[in-house]
């Protein structure tokens, strides 16, 4: 693992609000969610899709994804998510140092992070990461199931087709000599009643289950840029890029593990957010009939 000599630390932005600030309380909550998940199926997991809401709302869903890689062997985890607070074109990487949570520091694999900076659409933009929760919410789970693993944090700005396609290709090229777990961070539809949300979210679920990134990207493009997160998925571009990269790396299928909405916890079904957990990889060596590799076009 390589790190920069100055080792900047990105401090936790939502500890104490979105998840417990105390290490013991946080560890206990993460472990409680993980223990409720059934034993995962055998196979090679190349990528995860996991939500990023407050832990009490989406933690039980995220646990289904992270339980599937507990104790596995990876060199690095590349985290891909949407930028909620800063608008920019392309992809922002935090290229060195570490991300801090109450459970410690997740060290950035600076050598790999800096590879991404050789592509014209990736920029080093630390302030885009300062307040962002989409990647931070993945870290406590990673620190429990893959302790000590290095990370590379990537935020997508404008989730346009060209950027998503370029990122998918770059993930393959840059990570070729690392044993890499890709993580796409996304929530699904936002603030519709539960019935409408379930209908909207089913489109995303079906695309993931079919391993069909092209249809998911087309669905995102049905809506204006500012509405894609509300009607489809705030990290839809991350999911498409990660599915595309995983397929090129050899993944055979995607499997949906869990779906829920915020109303399952709050009791308020009038305006919910949808959450999805899924794994992408090679589970029985045969691509199930009817599934499609994510063939993308410009």
N, C-alpha and C positions, 0 to 999 in steps of 0.2 A: 504494500500500500504506500502510495506517495502522497505527501501533503506539502503545502506551501510553508516556508519558514515563518511567516508572520502569523499564520493560523488564526484568521478571524473567526469569531464565534457569533453565529446568528442566534440570538436569545429567543426563548419560547415566547410566542405572542399571545397564546390563548390558554396557557396554563392558569388554573384557578377560575376560569370561566367556562371553557368548553370541556375541560377535563380537570381532575384534581391536581392541585399544585404540590401536594405532598407525595413523595415517592412511595411510601407505604400504601397510601390510599389508592394511588394510581395503579400500582402493581397489583393490588388486590382486585380492583375493578376489571382490569384487562384479563387477569387470570380467571376470574369468575365467568366472563363471557367465553373464554376459550374452552373452559371445562364443560360448557353446555353444548358444545358442538360435537356431533358424532365423529367417530374415527374416520379420517378421510380415506378415499380410495387410493390404491397404489398407482404409481406412475410418475412421470417427470413433469413438474409444473414449470412452465417457462414465463408465465405472466399471471398477474392478478388484476381483477377489477374490484375496487373497494370504495365505499362512501367516505365522506369527510365532514359529516355534521358533528354536532356536539356528541360526546361519547355516550351520554345517556340515551340519545335518540338513535344513533346508527351503530353503536359499538357492537351490539349483538349480531348485526348483519356483517360488519367488517370481520368479526371473529371467524366467520365461516371461511372467508378467503385466507386469512392468515393461519388458521389451524392446518390448512393444507400444506404449508411449507415449514411447519414447526420442526426444528432440528435438521433441516435440509442443508446442503452444502452449496453456497454461492460465494463468488468472489466479491460481488457488488450488487446492490439494488439500485436500479435507475427509476426514480420517481418522476412521473409525468402528470401534471395537473393544470387546471385553468388558473389564470390570474383574475381574482375578483376585485382587486383594488386599483391596479394600475393598468392603463391602456398602452399597448405598444404593439408593433409589428414583430412577427417572428417568435423566437423562443429565448427565454432568459435563463441562463445557468448561473448558479452560485458556485464559483469555480474552485474554492479552496477553504480550508479550515473545517468547521463543524457546525452542526445544528444541535442546539441544546434543548433537552426536556428535563423534567424532574428525575428521570431515570438515568441521566448522564448525557454524554455527547456522542452523537452519531457523526463519525469522521467522514469527510468527503474524500473520495478517491480523486485527488486533484489531477493526476495524470490523465485519467479518462475524461474528467470534466473539461480539461483544457483541449482535448481532442475535438470536442464539439465546437469549440471556438474557431476551429479551422474552417468551418462551414459558414457561408455568408449570412445565413438566416438566424444564427445563434449569436446572442450578445451576452456579455457579462453585465448583469444588471442587478446588483445586490439589493437595491431598495425595493425592487418588485417583490422580493421575498420577505421583507421586513415584517409586514402585517399579515401575510398570506397564511391561511389555515389549511389549504387543500393538501399540502404535503406534510405539514406539521402533524396533522391528525393521523397520519400513517405511522409516525415514528414510535409512539409507545408500543404499538403492536409489534413492529419490527424489533424493537429492543427486547421484547419478551420471547419472540419465537426464533429470532436469528441474532442473538446477542453478539455485539462486536462487528457485525457486518458493515462494510463501507457503503456509502450512498453517493449518488449523483442527483441533485435536485434540478428539475427542468420545469419551467412554467411556460405555457403557451399563451401568447397575447391574443391577437385576433386569430380566431380559429378558422382560417380560410383554407380552402382545398390545397393550394400550393404549399402552404406551411405544413399542413398535416402530412402530405405526401413526402415532403422533404425530410420531415422529422422521422417518419417511419423508415425511410431509407438510411438515414444517418444512424439510427439506433442499431441497425444491422451492421453497418460498416464500422462504427466506432467500437462496438462491443464484441467484435469477432474473436478476440483472444482472451476474453473474460468469461467466466461462468456467471451469467447474468440473470437476475430476476427482474422483469419489468413490472412496474405497478402503475396502472391507470387509475387516477383518483377522480371520482365523479359522483355527484348526486344526480337523480333523475328529474322528473318534472317538479315544479315549484308552485305551491300555493293554490292548487285546484282542489276541489272536494275529492274525497278518496275514490269515488267511482270514476270520475273523469281522469284523475291521476293514474289509476290502474290501467285504464284504456290507453292513455298516452304511453305509459311506461311499458306496456306489453309490446309495443313496437320495438323499443330498444332491447327488451329481453329476447324477443324473437330473433333479432339481428345477431345478438351475441350467441344465442344457442345454435344458430346456423353457421356461426363463424363467418359472418357476412358483413365485412366492414364497408364495402361499397354501398350497400343499401342503407346502412346507418349514416354514412356521409351524405348520401342523397337526401335522407330524411332531415338531417340538420339544415341542409341548404334550402329546404322548403320554406324556412322561416327567415325573417330578417335577422341580421347578426345579433341584435340586442334582445331578440326573443328566443334564441335557440336554447339558452339555458333554462328558460321557463317551460317551454313546451317539450323539449327533448332531454337534454342533459347538459349541465354546465361544463362538464369535462368530456363532452362527446368527441371532440377532436383528439383528446388524449387516448380515448378508447380505440378510435380508428387507427391512430398511429401505432399503438401498442399491439393491436391485433394483427396489423399488417406486418410489423417487424417480427412478431412471434411466429407467424406462418412462414416467413422467409427463413427463419432460424430453425424450422423443422417441426413446429407445433402442428398437431393433427386435428385438434378440435377444441372447442370451448364448452364449458359446462357451467350452467347457472346453478348456484348453490342456495341462494336465499334472496327473497324479495320482501320488503316491508315498507311501511311509511311511518312518518313521525306521529301520526295519530294513534298508532298502536301503543305508543308510550304516553302521549299527552292526553289521549281520550278525545281530542278535538279532531273530528274527521272533516271539518268544513274547509280547511286550507292546509294541505299536507305537503311534505316533501318525500319523494320516493327514493329508496335505497336498494342497491343491488350488490351482491357478491358473486363473483364468478372466477373460474380458473381457466387458463389456456395452457395446453400442453399435449403430452403423449401419454395416454392412459391405458390403451390396450393395443396400440400399434396399428390400428385400422381406423381410417376416417369413416365415421358413421354415414350410412347412405342418406343422401338428401342434404348434407351439409356442404357449404361452399367455402373455399379459401377466399380470403379477402382480396380480390383482384381489383385494383384501383386504377382509375384513369384520370388524366389531367383535363 
